[in-house]
Amino acid sequence: MSHPIQWCRQAFPPASKWHPEDIPDLSGQIVLVTGGNSGIGFEMIKSLLRKNAKVYLAARSQQKGEEAIRALKEDTGKTAEFLQLDLNDLVAVQRSSQDFAQRESHIDILFINAGIMYPPLDQITAQKYDATFGVNVIGHHLFLRLLYPLLTSPSPLSQSQTSPSRIIWTSSSANLLVNGRLDFSTFTEGPDRRKAGTFDLYGQSKLAQIQLSAYVAKRAAEAGENVVSIAVDPGHIRSDIFRGKKPWYIILYEKFVMYPVSYGVLTPLYAGTAPEALEYNGKYIRPWARPGQPHPSAYDREQQEKLWVWLEEQVKEYL
Ligand SMILES: NC(=O)c1ccc[n+]([C@@H]2O[C@H](COP(=O)([O-])OP(=O)(O)OC[C@H]3O[C@@H](n4cnc5c(N)ncnc54)[C@H](OP(=O)(O)O)[C@@H]3O)[C@@H](O)[C@H]2O)c1
């Protein structure tokens, strides 16, 4: 089946057999969700709080973060913690991870969830990378690298000491739409980036996330670390991800094809909390909470390594 056809089929998944009520009790667990102030991240935090996790809501805007925390409190009776995180700026990412490390010594579940899609092509990061690749991939790479020791550190809770920490990457079926190719020359300003366009850059960022997820899983296994890493496609979800003026086809797509945000949380929450989801370490889960197949290049070790080395070079002065 061609990859675009595979993408279309992913738009209409069968009903989920798993529901957020199936999340086990998470008392004492420390969970960090990037992009927690809206959409899928916000809705995931609701379920995590209801199951008694201590949840950090990471957001770039303090005001939006605090409003979200108030809304979550009204809904669940529980209070999430705020963590300021702007993935658009590597200095801010460094600051945010230092702040977090002063507050906690361990992370049980890290949801790499924040993301942008199709921003104006003029938008670049503080360090002059393409905004989509910069936020979705480079910023998150640095954040993960700086917080990784907290994922491998023993949990202060004896009951969860044997269960691994989890890194859950909210990727997308858009990984299927870029021919399995990462073109590093498009991630910084120049004619190649302009030619690629925002649609392609988003797809590349989501393919890169699956490559990184699989690579981190392998590295952790080789090092004997108690960490699993799983990439997911949350589905085609009616959230605020389409910022700005929407073209007519997006309006129709949202109305007739997309699902409410309550569906979008199913697959990442399953990956992050279900005991049986541990078997997907290094793999990809599609909607709703079912095994999936990303583009084959996502599992190409050589490509994963090339991406990892490139990212390490970009973030080295912030490590
Ligand atoms: N919706 C879909 O159909 C769909 C499909 C596949 C994958 N996904 C993925 O799902 C994830 C969540 O998206 P969503 O649909 O829930 O959209 P959303 O409501 O727009 O959520 C995205 C979140 O990322 C945050 N964010 C953006 N730029 C940031 C930055 N520089 N630093 C820190 N946080 C930043 C946003 O914060 P602000 O509110 O401050 O902008 C927001 O909280 C994304 O990674 C997206 O690519 C979504």
The ligand as a MOL file (V3000), in Angstrom:
LIG
                    3D

  0  0  0     0  0            999 V3000
M  V30 BEGIN CTAB
M  V30 COUNTS 48 52 0 0 0
M  V30 BEGIN ATOM
M  V30 1 N -4.3250 17.6460 16.0920 0
M  V30 2 C -3.9520 16.6930 15.2600 0
M  V30 3 O -4.7000 16.2800 14.3590 0
M  V30 4 C -2.6000 16.0540 15.3970 0
M  V30 5 C -2.2910 14.9620 14.5670 0
M  V30 6 C -1.0480 14.3700 14.6840 0
M  V30 7 C -0.1400 14.8400 15.6140 0
M  V30 8 N -0.4600 15.8950 16.4020 0 CHG=1
M  V30 9 C 0.5420 16.3690 17.3640 0
M  V30 10 O -0.0410 16.4390 18.6390 0
M  V30 11 C 0.6970 17.3700 19.4380 0
M  V30 12 C -0.2710 18.2480 20.2080 0
M  V30 13 O -0.9790 19.0490 19.2870 0
M  V30 14 P -2.5080 19.4900 19.4600 0
M  V30 15 O -3.2400 18.9310 18.3130 0
M  V30 16 O -2.9520 19.2310 20.8400 0 CHG=-1
M  V30 17 O -2.3900 21.0720 19.1620 0
M  V30 18 P -2.3720 22.3360 20.1450 0
M  V30 19 O -3.6240 22.4170 20.9180 0
M  V30 20 O -1.9910 23.4740 19.2770 0
M  V30 21 O -1.1950 21.9960 21.1610 0
M  V30 22 C 0.1440 22.2650 20.8790 0
M  V30 23 C 0.8220 22.6950 22.1420 0
M  V30 24 O 2.2020 22.9290 21.8590 0
M  V30 25 C 2.5510 24.1590 22.4690 0
M  V30 26 N 3.6800 24.8220 21.8440 0
M  V30 27 C 3.7620 25.3460 20.6110 0
M  V30 28 N 4.9400 25.9700 20.4410 0
M  V30 29 C 5.6110 25.8390 21.6100 0
M  V30 30 C 6.8750 26.2930 22.0720 0
M  V30 31 N 7.6770 27.0530 21.3090 0
M  V30 32 N 7.2600 25.9690 23.3180 0
M  V30 33 C 6.4460 25.2440 24.1180 0
M  V30 34 N 5.2400 24.8090 23.7620 0
M  V30 35 C 4.8160 25.1110 22.5070 0
M  V30 36 C 1.3020 25.0270 22.3390 0
M  V30 37 O 1.3780 26.1460 23.2050 0
M  V30 38 P 0.6720 27.5540 22.8130 0
M  V30 39 O -0.7650 27.4010 23.2050 0
M  V30 40 O 1.4080 28.5550 23.6300 0
M  V30 41 O 0.8540 27.7310 21.3370 0
M  V30 42 C 0.2530 24.0020 22.7260 0
M  V30 43 O 0.1660 23.8830 24.1090 0
M  V30 44 C 1.6080 18.1290 18.4640 0
M  V30 45 O 2.9180 17.6290 18.5810 0
M  V30 46 C 1.0340 17.7690 17.0980 0
M  V30 47 O 2.0140 17.8060 16.0850 0
M  V30 48 C -1.6760 16.5160 16.3250 0
M  V30 END ATOM
M  V30 BEGIN BOND
M  V30 1 1 1 2
M  V30 2 2 2 3
M  V30 3 1 2 4
M  V30 4 1 4 5
M  V30 5 2 4 48
M  V30 6 2 5 6
M  V30 7 1 6 7
M  V30 8 2 7 8
M  V30 9 1 8 9
M  V30 10 1 8 48
M  V30 11 1 9 10
M  V30 12 1 9 46
M  V30 13 1 10 11
M  V30 14 1 11 12
M  V30 15 1 11 44
M  V30 16 1 12 13
M  V30 17 1 13 14
M  V30 18 2 14 15
M  V30 19 1 14 16
M  V30 20 1 14 17
M  V30 21 1 17 18
M  V30 22 2 18 19
M  V30 23 1 18 20
M  V30 24 1 18 21
M  V30 25 1 21 22
M  V30 26 1 22 23
M  V30 27 1 23 24
M  V30 28 1 23 42
M  V30 29 1 24 25
M  V30 30 1 25 26
M  V30 31 1 25 36
M  V30 32 1 26 27
M  V30 33 1 26 35
M  V30 34 2 27 28
M  V30 35 1 28 29
M  V30 36 1 29 30
M  V30 37 2 29 35
M  V30 38 1 30 31
M  V30 39 2 30 32
M  V30 40 1 32 33
M  V30 41 2 33 34
M  V30 42 1 34 35
M  V30 43 1 36 37
M  V30 44 1 36 42
M  V30 45 1 37 38
M  V30 46 2 38 39
M  V30 47 1 38 40
M  V30 48 1 38 41
M  V30 49 1 42 43
M  V30 50 1 44 45
M  V30 51 1 44 46
M  V30 52 1 46 47
M  V30 END BOND
M  V30 END CTAB
M  END
